[in-house]
Amino acid sequence: MNAKKLALEIVTPLLVIALIWWWTSGAESYYYPPLGDIFRAFADTWVFERFSADVLPSLGRLAAGYVIAAVLGIALGVVLGRQPTLRRMATPIVEFLRAIPAPALIPFAILVLGVENDAKIFLIAVVCVFPILLNTIDGVAGVEPTLLDTTRVYRIGRLDRLRYVVLPAAAPQIFAGLRTSLSLSLILMVISEMVASSNGIGYFILQSQRSFAITEMWSGILLLGLLGYLFNAVFTLVERRVLAWHIGARAGAQ
């Protein structure tokens, strides 16, 4: 069964690639270059020429913003999840800030932090923190009271209670927030680099579009898709390893 699923996951993308290759090879539109040309442009542009100039700065910003969002989201989520009064006080502020569209923050970030990396990292962190924060709050607040009462009966300290009971119980929802924020971080990385930037994948794609280098533009879009797929694959491996107990329990209950 696993071999069949793996075959489907491999064959389906290959069929899609073959279909796009066939369609673009006969397309007469300038905006849809042959897929073979896009692959060649991808190898020439990203494997050698612009990897250090554009890919590495983009990945550095994404990693910094995502890590900041994860640390703040989990830390604040644990505090608010464990304190109902604080949670009620903070809910209106969190919901207000969460409702602000990310592009609306770009002028503020540029004005206060400038056009360098700080503004881009800020945008990534601000947008990515909310899925992590809200999922952590729900996970921590949803821990069964019986478990917490048992830890109090056995006089387990607060730190041990947090480490061995609260965080493991909330971990599935925390990872759900982390997964959502991972995809958002890639989106915000591109958006932030398309405004007042001098390097990065988003900057390259926009400049290619402006100079009508359509094949190179598509190669940048292809790179983003590959990065998103790679990020998700690595995250899934980490999630399965950390939450092996949870996945096993769910499989046993079915």
C-alpha positions in Angstrom: 0.0 0.0 0.0 2.8 2.4 0.9 4.6 1.5 -2.4 1.3 2.3 -4.3 1.0 5.7 -2.5 4.6 6.5 -3.2 4.2 5.6 -6.9 1.1 7.9 -7.1 3.1 10.7 -5.5 5.9 10.3 -8.1 3.9 9.5 -11.2 1.3 12.3 -10.9 3.8 15.2 -10.8 5.7 13.6 -13.8 2.5 13.5 -15.7 1.8 17.1 -15.0 5.3 18.1 -16.0 4.9 16.1 -19.3 1.6 17.8 -20.0 3.0 21.3 -19.4 6.1 20.4 -21.5 3.9 19.3 -24.4 1.6 22.4 -24.1 4.3 25.0 -23.8 6.4 23.5 -26.6 3.6 24.4 -29.0 2.4 27.6 -27.3 2.9 30.7 -29.4 2.5 33.2 -26.6 5.6 35.0 -25.5 4.5 34.8 -21.9 4.5 31.0 -21.8 8.0 29.9 -22.8 8.8 26.2 -23.3 9.3 24.3 -20.1 12.7 23.1 -21.3 13.8 26.7 -21.6 12.6 27.4 -18.1 14.6 24.5 -16.8 17.7 25.7 -18.6 17.2 29.2 -17.2 16.7 27.7 -13.7 20.0 25.9 -13.9 21.9 28.8 -15.3 20.4 31.4 -12.9 19.9 29.6 -9.5 22.4 26.8 -9.4 25.4 29.1 -10.1 24.8 32.7 -10.9 22.4 34.1 -8.3 22.4 31.6 -5.5 24.6 33.5 -3.1 23.3 36.9 -4.3 19.6 36.2 -4.0 18.7 32.8 -2.6 20.9 33.0 0.6 19.7 36.5 1.6 16.1 35.4 1.1 16.5 32.2 3.2 18.3 34.2 5.9 15.4 36.6 6.2 12.9 33.9 6.2 14.7 31.9 8.8 15.2 34.9 11.1 11.6 36.0 10.9 10.2 32.5 11.3 12.3 31.8 14.4 11.4 35.1 16.0 7.7 34.3 15.3 8.0 30.8 16.7 9.7 31.9 19.9 7.3 34.7 20.6 4.2 32.8 19.5 4.9 29.8 21.7 6.1 31.8 24.7 3.2 34.2 24.7 0.8 31.4 23.8 1.8 29.4 26.9 1.4 32.4 29.2 -2.0 33.4 27.8 -3.2 29.8 27.6 -2.4 29.2 31.3 -3.9 32.5 32.5 -7.6 32.9 31.6 -7.7 36.5 32.8 -4.8 37.6 30.8 -6.2 35.7 27.8 -9.5 37.6 27.9 -7.6 40.9 28.3 -5.3 40.2 25.3 -7.9 38.7 23.0 -9.2 42.1 21.6 -5.6 43.3 20.9 -4.6 40.1 19.3 -7.6 40.0 17.0 -7.2 43.6 16.1 -3.5 43.2 15.1 -4.2 39.9 13.3 -6.8 41.6 11.1 -4.3 44.1 9.7 -3.3 43.0 6.2 0.4 42.4 5.8 1.0 44.7 2.8 -0.4 47.6 4.9 2.5 47.2 7.2 5.1 47.6 4.5 5.1 51.5 4.6 5.4 51.4 8.4 8.3 48.9 8.3 10.2 50.9 5.7 9.6 54.2 7.6 10.7 52.9 11.0 13.2 50.2 10.1 14.5 51.3 6.7 14.8 49.2 3.5 17.4 46.7 4.8 16.9 43.3 6.3 15.2 44.5 9.5 12.0 45.6 7.8 11.7 42.4 5.9 12.3 40.2 9.0 9.8 42.3 10.9 7.1 41.7 8.3 7.7 38.0 8.2 7.7 37.7 12.0 4.6 39.9 12.6 2.5 37.9 10.1 3.8 34.5 11.1 3.4 35.0 14.9 -0.4 34.9 15.0 -1.1 31.3 13.7 1.5 30.0 16.2 0.2 32.2 19.0 -3.5 31.3 18.5 -2.8 27.6 18.1 -0.6 27.6 21.2 -3.2 29.3 23.3 -5.9 26.8 22.2 -3.6 23.9 22.8 -2.5 25.0 26.3 -5.9 26.1 27.3 -7.4 22.8 26.1 -5.2 20.5 28.3 -7.5 18.2 30.3 -8.1 19.5 33.8 -7.8 16.0 35.1 -4.1 15.9 34.0 -3.4 19.2 35.7 -5.2 18.1 38.9 -3.1 14.9 38.9 0.1 16.8 38.7 -1.0 19.0 41.6 -1.9 16.0 43.7 1.6 14.5 43.1 3.1 17.9 43.8 4.8 18.2 40.5 6.5 21.6 40.1 5.3 24.2 37.6 8.3 23.9 35.3 8.1 20.1 35.2 4.3 20.3 34.7 4.8 22.7 31.8 7.6 20.5 30.3 6.1 17.1 30.7 2.3 17.7 30.7 1.2 21.0 29.2 3.6 21.3 26.2 3.3 17.6 25.1 -0.5 17.9 25.3 -0.5 21.1 23.3 2.2 20.1 20.8 -0.1 18.9 18.0 -1.8 22.2 17.8 1.5 24.1 18.2 2.9 22.2 15.2 -0.3 23.0 13.3 0.4 26.7 13.8 4.1 26.3 12.9 3.1 24.6 9.6 0.7 27.4 8.7 3.3 30.0 9.5 5.9 28.2 7.4 3.9 28.8 4.3 3.2 32.3 5.3 6.8 33.1 5.8 7.6 32.2 2.2 4.8 34.4 1.0 5.9 37.4 3.1 9.5 36.9 2.1 8.6 37.4 -1.5 6.2 40.3 -0.8 8.8 42.1 1.3 11.5 41.7 -1.3 9.3 43.2 -4.1 9.3 46.6 -2.3 12.4 48.7 -1.8 14.9 45.8 -2.1 18.1 45.2 -4.0 18.3 41.4 -3.8 16.3 38.3 -3.0 14.1 35.9 -5.0 11.1 38.3 -4.9 13.3 41.2 -6.1 14.6 39.0 -9.0 11.2 37.9 -10.1 9.9 41.5 -10.1 12.9 42.8 -12.0 12.6 40.0 -14.5 9.0 40.9 -15.1 9.8 44.6 -15.6 12.6 43.8 -18.1 10.4 41.2 -19.9 12.8 38.4 -19.1 9.9 36.0 -18.9 11.8 32.8 -18.9 13.9 34.0 -16.0 10.8 35.2 -14.2 9.3 31.7 -14.5 12.5 30.1 -13.2 12.2 32.2 -10.0 8.6 31.1 -9.6 9.7 27.5 -10.1 12.3 28.0 -7.4 9.7 29.2 -4.9 7.6 26.2 -5.6 10.5 23.9 -5.0 11.5 25.7 -1.8 7.9 25.4 -0.5 7.8 21.7 -1.2 11.2 21.2 0.4 10.3 23.2 3.5 7.1 21.2 3.9 8.9 17.9 3.4 11.5 18.7 6.1 8.8 20.0 8.5 6.8 16.8 8.0 9.8 14.7 8.9 10.5 16.8 12.1 6.8 16.7 13.0 6.6 13.0 12.6 9.6 12.5 14.8 8.6 14.9 17.6 4.9 13.8 17.5 5.5 10.1 17.0 3.6 9.3 20.2 0.6 11.3 19.0 0.5 9.8 15.5 0.8 6.3 17.0 -2.1 7.0 19.4 -4.3 8.3 16.6 -3.5 5.3 14.4 -4.3 2.9 17.3 -7.6 4.6 17.9 -8.8 4.1 14.3 
